[in-house]
Amino acid sequence: MIAGHSATLALPAASAALSTPTFTAALLDELRPLLASHPLLAAATEQGGRIEPASVRLTLLGGDAAQRDLRLGVFCDEIVGGCSCGDPPYTTPLYLELTLRLDPRAATAKVRLLLR
């Protein structure tokens, strides 16, 4: 896994909720399904597997006062193929961190893989 992979995602609900008490919930609710199947998470896999979309859980680790530069923790399961054709796939837990820079005017965010 190489830190630095990035993507721009459309986040209209989170952008609309900026500076409101519902911002964090709106952000995480909108971001989770987008990230669950995004190649950005696939770049973070440790064993060349794929991310189980239903396993993705997000947590807001911190950010600036304006809520535009944020750090997120991502917990998920990586599905890894067996060592040989006869071995069943197995899952292994995966943790990584992302930075998110929100552009509320464009209703987008640049998300960058920080570490795993």
N, C-alpha and C positions, 0 to 999 in steps of 0.2 A: 504494500500500500504506500502510495506517495502522497504526502500532504501537499496541498495547494490546488487540487482539482477544484473547479468552481462551476457554477451554473447560475443563470438568471431565471427566477421563477415569478410568475404572476401571482400576487397576493392582494386582490382587491378588498376582501373582507378585513384582513389585518390592517391594511392601509386606512380603511375607513374607520376602524376602531382605535387608531393611534390616539394616545392621550386620553383614553377613556378607561374606566375600571374593568372593562371587558377585553382589553387589548390582548393580554397574555392568553386567555382562553381562545379568542378569535384566531390569534396567530398559530397556536399549537393545533387547533382543530383544522385549520386550512392547510397547514404545512405537512401534517402527518401523512395524509393520503398522497400528496405530491411526492414526498421523499420516499415513501414505501416502495415505489416502483421505479424510482429515478436511477439512472446510471451512476450518479454521484455516490450513492451508497454501495453500489456494486464495485466501485473503485477501491473501497475500503475493506473488502473481504480479505481475510487472512489466508484462506486456503483455496481460493479460486471458485468458491461456491456462489450461491445466489442468496439474496436476502428474502426471508419469509415476510411478505408484506403485512400480514396480520400481527406479526410480533413487534413492529416498530413502535417504540415509546419515546416520547420527547420530554425533555425538561429544560426550562429556562435557567441557565446558570448565572447570568448577569448581563449587564448592559449599561449603556450611558443613560444620563437623566432624560434625554429626549426620546429614548426607546428606538433609536435608529441603528445603533451598532450593538448587536446582541451576540451572546455566546450560548450555544445550545448543546446539551448532551443527548446522545442518541443511543438507546439500548435496543438491540434487535437480535434475531437468530439468523445465523448463516447456515444454509443447507448445503452440505458437502456430499458429493458422490462417494460411493464406497471405493476402496482401494483396488478392487477388481470387479469384473462384471457380475460376480455372484454376491458381492457385498451390498447390503442395503444402504441407502443414503442415511446420514445422521446429521443432527443439528449441533451447533456450538454457539455459545453466547458471544456477542460482539458489542463493544462499546466504542464510540467515537465522538469527537466533538467537532462542531461546525461554528463558523462565524457567519453572521447574517447582517448585511447592510441594507436597511429598508429605504427605498425611495418612494415616499408616499404620493408624490405628484404623479409618478408613472405607475403607481400601484404594483411595483415590482420589488424584488429583493435579490441581491447577489449573495449566494450561499457558497461558502468555501470550506472545504475539508481541512480541518486544522490538525487533528491528530487522532490516533486510535489508541 
